[in-house]
């Protein structure tokens, strides 16, 4: 037999898996994203031993080791890196198929992050555009936390800083830019800067500003603050308990006394004042975000509503002298 026609030697790379269970691929992608078996198991709502069994079974099916496991860390092998994009595409197609053949339209679960912000206007208009659809509001307080819920199937869409997400998460999501949102600072009403109508960033030098540090649902917001404060002498305040509701916000503010980075639409809080930031005007880019493959009439209505209101309200116009993080993905023209 000529050398060029010699058969390929058997080995892991030549194994052709058949009929891989999507459950095994979901276990694999969860571990690949978390790089931690305990967190991945919690995300999948299964015991860690069951998750480990699924990974071992998948490794047998594909004929390759997918993870390097040590006492300190978990990492993907080259074969695991090769499998991941295929697994994501298969699961996206599987989810799309499931959506297409549902017996009846299900509610679209829409995370608005916090009450009183601009996404509520988008949701209100979307309900008018699709009156036969059920669009249910949720409040996850942070895009990263909402994305975890989306990828687990417990949420459908959210709003926030898409460019602040990890690149691996962005690969599993779609987005539509919604608006540039001016940033502000919440101050105790007896703070020396509370008498100003606008607060120059330079006036915050020496301050410690709370920007969600320690909250694992909002790292995209803490990262935005770190970029804004860099070189300005402003520190990010250390972690504080997550305050839910006006009363708890007031109590935590009174106890810690740290100003809070916010946006100009942030609802009024007792004992505090909200002041826009200037010189320069810092902007928080907000996008509508959903998982790849999602098909829903309610999502179409949300996208239309966001574009409609954005055009009417000038949401895509950047104020002169404004600040944005450099190289931000997901912005118009990026």
C-alpha positions as CSV (number, residue, x, y, z in Angstrom):
1,X,0.0,0.0,0.0
2,X,1.5,3.4,-0.9
3,X,2.6,5.5,2.1
4,X,0.1,8.2,1.2
5,X,-2.8,5.8,1.6
6,X,-1.8,4.4,5.0
7,X,-4.6,4.4,7.5
8,X,-4.6,6.9,10.4
9,X,-3.4,5.3,13.6
10,X,-6.1,5.0,16.2
11,X,-6.0,7.5,19.0
12,X,-8.1,10.1,20.8
13,X,-8.0,12.6,17.9
14,X,-9.5,10.0,15.5
15,X,-12.5,8.9,17.8
16,X,-15.8,10.0,16.3
17,X,-18.4,10.5,19.1
18,X,-22.0,9.6,18.4
19,X,-25.1,11.0,19.9
20,X,-23.6,13.0,22.7
21,X,-26.2,13.9,25.3
22,X,-26.7,17.7,25.5
23,X,-26.7,17.3,29.3
24,X,-23.1,16.3,29.1
25,X,-22.2,19.3,27.0
26,X,-24.0,21.6,29.4
27,X,-21.9,20.1,32.3
28,X,-18.8,20.7,30.2
29,X,-19.6,24.3,29.3
30,X,-20.4,25.1,32.9
31,X,-17.1,23.8,34.1
32,X,-15.3,25.5,31.2
33,X,-16.7,28.8,32.1
34,X,-16.4,28.6,35.9
35,X,-13.1,26.6,35.9
36,X,-14.3,25.3,39.2
37,X,-16.3,22.1,39.7
38,X,-18.1,23.2,42.9
39,X,-19.4,26.5,41.4
40,X,-20.3,24.7,38.1
41,X,-22.3,22.1,40.0
42,X,-24.1,24.9,42.0
43,X,-24.9,26.6,38.7
44,X,-26.3,23.4,37.3
45,X,-28.2,22.5,40.5
46,X,-26.6,19.1,40.7
47,X,-24.2,17.4,43.1
48,X,-20.5,17.8,42.4
49,X,-20.1,14.0,42.1
50,X,-22.9,13.9,39.5
51,X,-21.2,16.7,37.5
52,X,-17.8,14.9,37.7
53,X,-19.5,11.7,36.4
54,X,-20.9,13.6,33.5
55,X,-17.5,15.1,32.6
56,X,-15.9,11.7,32.8
57,X,-18.6,10.2,30.6
58,X,-18.1,13.0,28.0
59,X,-14.4,12.4,28.1
60,X,-15.0,8.8,27.3
61,X,-17.4,9.7,24.5
62,X,-15.0,12.0,22.8
63,X,-11.9,9.9,23.6
64,X,-9.9,12.8,25.1
65,X,-9.2,14.4,28.5
66,X,-10.9,17.8,28.6
67,X,-9.7,19.3,31.8
68,X,-6.5,19.4,33.8
69,X,-7.4,19.1,37.5
70,X,-5.0,20.0,40.3
71,X,-5.7,20.8,43.9
72,X,-5.4,24.5,43.2
73,X,-7.1,25.0,39.8
74,X,-9.0,23.6,36.9
75,X,-8.0,24.4,33.3
76,X,-9.0,23.3,29.8
77,X,-6.7,20.9,27.9
78,X,-6.1,21.7,24.2
79,X,-8.8,19.1,23.4
80,X,-11.2,20.9,25.8
81,X,-10.4,24.2,24.1
82,X,-11.2,22.6,20.7
83,X,-14.5,21.2,21.9
84,X,-15.8,24.4,23.6
85,X,-16.9,26.4,20.5
86,X,-18.6,23.3,19.1
87,X,-20.4,22.6,22.3
88,X,-21.6,26.2,22.5
89,X,-23.0,26.1,19.0
90,X,-24.7,22.7,19.6
91,X,-26.4,24.0,22.8
92,X,-27.5,27.2,21.1
93,X,-29.1,25.2,18.3
94,X,-30.7,22.9,20.9
95,X,-32.1,25.8,22.8
96,X,-33.4,27.4,19.6
97,X,-35.1,24.2,18.6
98,X,-36.8,23.9,22.0
99,X,-38.0,27.5,21.8
100,X,-39.4,26.9,18.3
101,X,-41.6,24.0,19.3
102,X,-42.9,25.2,22.7
103,X,-46.6,24.3,23.0
104,X,-47.5,27.9,23.9
105,X,-45.6,31.2,24.0
106,X,-43.9,31.5,27.4
107,X,-43.3,34.8,29.3
108,X,-40.1,36.7,28.4
109,X,-38.2,37.3,31.7
110,X,-36.7,40.8,31.5
111,X,-34.1,41.9,34.0
112,X,-34.2,45.7,34.6
113,X,-31.3,45.7,37.1
114,X,-32.9,48.3,39.5
115,X,-36.3,50.0,39.7
116,X,-36.7,53.5,38.3
117,X,-34.1,53.3,35.6
118,X,-34.5,53.9,31.8
119,X,-35.0,50.1,31.0
120,X,-38.4,50.4,32.6
121,X,-39.4,52.8,29.9
122,X,-38.2,50.3,27.2
123,X,-40.2,47.5,28.8
124,X,-43.3,49.6,29.1
125,X,-43.1,50.5,25.4
126,X,-42.4,46.9,24.4
127,X,-45.5,45.8,26.2
128,X,-47.5,48.3,24.1
129,X,-45.9,46.9,20.9
130,X,-46.6,43.3,21.8
131,X,-49.8,43.3,23.9
132,X,-50.4,39.6,23.4
133,X,-47.0,38.7,24.9
134,X,-46.2,38.4,28.6
135,X,-43.0,40.4,29.4
136,X,-42.2,39.8,33.1
137,X,-39.8,42.2,35.0
138,X,-37.0,40.9,37.2
139,X,-34.5,42.9,39.2
140,X,-31.1,41.1,39.4
141,X,-29.0,44.2,40.2
142,X,-26.0,43.7,38.0
143,X,-25.4,42.5,34.4
144,X,-22.8,39.8,35.3
145,X,-25.2,38.2,37.8
146,X,-28.1,38.5,35.3
147,X,-26.0,36.8,32.6
148,X,-25.4,33.8,34.9
149,X,-29.1,33.5,35.3
150,X,-29.6,33.9,31.5
151,X,-27.1,31.1,30.7
152,X,-28.8,28.9,33.2
153,X,-32.2,29.5,31.6
154,X,-33.7,31.4,34.5
155,X,-33.7,34.8,32.7
156,X,-34.0,35.9,29.1
157,X,-32.6,39.4,28.8
158,X,-31.0,42.2,30.8
159,X,-29.5,45.7,30.5
160,X,-26.1,46.8,31.4
161,X,-22.5,47.3,30.3
162,X,-22.0,44.6,27.8
163,X,-18.3,45.6,27.2
164,X,-17.5,45.0,30.9
165,X,-18.3,41.3,30.6
166,X,-15.7,38.6,30.3
167,X,-15.0,37.8,26.6
168,X,-16.0,34.2,27.2
169,X,-19.4,35.3,28.3
170,X,-19.8,37.8,25.5
171,X,-19.2,34.9,23.0
172,X,-22.4,33.3,24.3
173,X,-24.5,36.5,24.1
174,X,-26.0,38.9,21.6
175,X,-26.5,42.6,22.4
176,X,-28.0,45.8,21.1
177,X,-26.6,49.2,22.2
178,X,-29.3,51.2,23.9
179,X,-27.9,54.4,25.4
180,X,-25.2,56.4,26.9
181,X,-26.1,57.1,30.5
182,X,-24.6,60.0,32.4
183,X,-23.0,59.0,35.7
184,X,-23.6,60.7,39.0
185,X,-22.6,60.4,42.7
186,X,-25.0,59.8,45.6
187,X,-23.8,61.8,48.7
188,X,-25.0,62.0,52.3
189,X,-27.0,65.2,52.4
190,X,-24.6,66.8,54.8
191,X,-21.5,66.0,52.7
192,X,-19.3,69.1,51.8
193,X,-20.1,68.6,48.1
194,X,-23.8,68.2,48.6
195,X,-24.4,71.9,48.0
196,X,-23.1,71.7,44.4
197,X,-25.5,71.2,41.6
198,X,-22.8,69.2,39.7
199,X,-19.7,67.6,41.1
200,X,-16.4,67.9,39.1
201,X,-14.5,64.7,39.2
202,X,-11.5,66.6,40.5
203,X,-13.5,67.5,43.6
204,X,-13.7,63.8,44.5
205,X,-9.9,63.4,44.9
206,X,-9.2,61.8,48.2
207,X,-12.7,60.3,48.5
208,X,-13.5,56.6,48.7
209,X,-16.4,56.0,46.4
210,X,-18.5,52.8,46.7
211,X,-18.9,51.1,43.3
212,X,-20.1,47.6,44.0
213,X,-16.7,46.3,45.1
214,X,-17.1,42.8,46.4
215,X,-20.5,42.2,44.8
216,X,-20.0,39.3,42.4
217,X,-23.1,40.4,40.4
218,X,-21.6,43.8,39.4
219,X,-17.9,43.5,38.5
220,X,-18.6,45.2,35.2
221,X,-19.7,48.3,37.2
222,X,-16.7,48.2,39.6
223,X,-14.4,47.9,36.5
224,X,-16.0,51.0,35.0
225,X,-15.4,52.9,38.2
226,X,-11.8,51.7,38.3
227,X,-11.2,53.0,34.8
228,X,-12.9,56.3,35.5
229,X,-11.0,56.9,38.8
230,X,-7.5,55.9,37.5
231,X,-5.1,58.8,37.9
232,X,-7.6,61.1,39.6
233,X,-6.8,60.3,43.2
234,X,-10.2,58.6,43.8
235,X,-10.3,55.3,45.6
236,X,-12.9,52.5,45.3
237,X,-14.5,51.9,48.7
238,X,-14.1,48.4,50.1
239,X,-16.9,45.8,50.0
240,X,-20.1,46.7,51.9
241,X,-23.3,44.6,52.5
242,X,-25.6,44.6,49.5
243,X,-28.4,47.1,50.4
244,X,-31.9,46.1,49.0
245,X,-34.5,48.8,49.4
246,X,-34.4,52.5,50.3
247,X,-34.4,51.9,54.1
248,X,-31.4,49.6,53.9
249,X,-29.6,51.9,51.5
250,X,-30.1,54.8,53.9
251,X,-28.9,52.7,56.9
252,X,-25.7,51.5,55.1
253,X,-25.0,55.0,53.8
254,X,-25.4,56.5,57.3
255,X,-23.1,53.8,58.7
256,X,-20.3,53.9,56.2
257,X,-20.6,57.4,54.9
258,X,-19.0,56.6,51.5
259,X,-20.4,58.3,48.4
260,X,-21.9,55.9,45.9
261,X,-21.2,55.9,42.1
262,X,-24.6,55.9,40.3
263,X,-26.3,57.2,37.2
264,X,-28.4,60.3,36.8
265,X,-31.7,58.3,36.7
266,X,-30.9,56.7,40.1
267,X,-34.1,57.0,42.2
268,X,-34.1,59.4,45.2
269,X,-32.9,58.0,48.5
270,X,-33.7,59.3,52.0
271,X,-30.9,61.4,53.6
272,X,-29.0,61.6,50.3
273,X,-28.6,63.9,47.3
274,X,-27.8,62.8,43.7
275,X,-25.3,65.0,41.8
276,X,-24.2,64.6,38.1
277,X,-20.5,64.2,37.5
278,X,-18.8,66.7,35.2
279,X,-15.3,67.8,33.9
280,X,-15.4,65.4,32.1
281,X,-19.0,64.0,31.9
282,X,-18.5,60.2,32.5
283,X,-20.8,57.9,30.5
284,X,-22.0,54.4,31.3
285,X,-22.8,52.5,28.1
286,X,-26.0,50.5,28.4
287,X,-26.9,47.6,26.1
288,X,-29.8,45.1,25.9
289,X,-28.2,41.7,26.3
290,X,-29.7,38.2,25.6
291,X,-28.3,34.7,25.1
292,X,-27.5,33.6,21.6
293,X,-30.2,31.6,19.8
294,X,-33.1,33.2,21.8
295,X,-36.2,33.7,19.6
296,X,-39.2,35.4,21.1
297,X,-41.7,38.0,19.9
298,X,-41.2,39.8,23.2
299,X,-37.5,40.2,22.5
300,X,-38.3,41.7,19.1
301,X,-40.6,44.2,20.8
302,X,-37.9,45.1,23.3
303,X,-35.4,45.7,20.6
304,X,-37.8,47.8,18.6
305,X,-38.8,49.8,21.7
306,X,-35.2,50.5,22.7
307,X,-34.4,51.7,19.1
308,X,-37.5,53.8,19.0
309,X,-37.0,55.6,22.4
310,X,-33.3,55.9,21.8
311,X,-33.9,57.8,18.5
312,X,-36.6,60.0,20.1
313,X,-34.6,60.8,23.3
314,X,-31.2,61.1,21.7
315,X,-29.8,58.3,23.7
316,X,-27.0,57.6,21.2
317,X,-25.6,61.2,21.2
318,X,-22.4,61.7,23.2
319,X,-22.2,65.0,25.2
320,X,-19.2,67.2,24.2
321,X,-16.2,66.5,26.4
322,X,-17.6,63.2,27.7
323,X,-15.6,60.2,29.0
324,X,-15.9,56.6,28.0
325,X,-13.6,53.6,28.7
326,X,-11.1,53.1,25.9
327,X,-11.7,50.2,23.5
328,X,-15.1,49.4,24.9
329,X,-16.8,46.5,22.9
330,X,-20.4,46.8,21.8
331,X,-20.6,50.5,21.2
332,X,-21.8,52.1,17.9
333,X,-18.9,52.0,15.4
334,X,-16.8,49.7,17.7
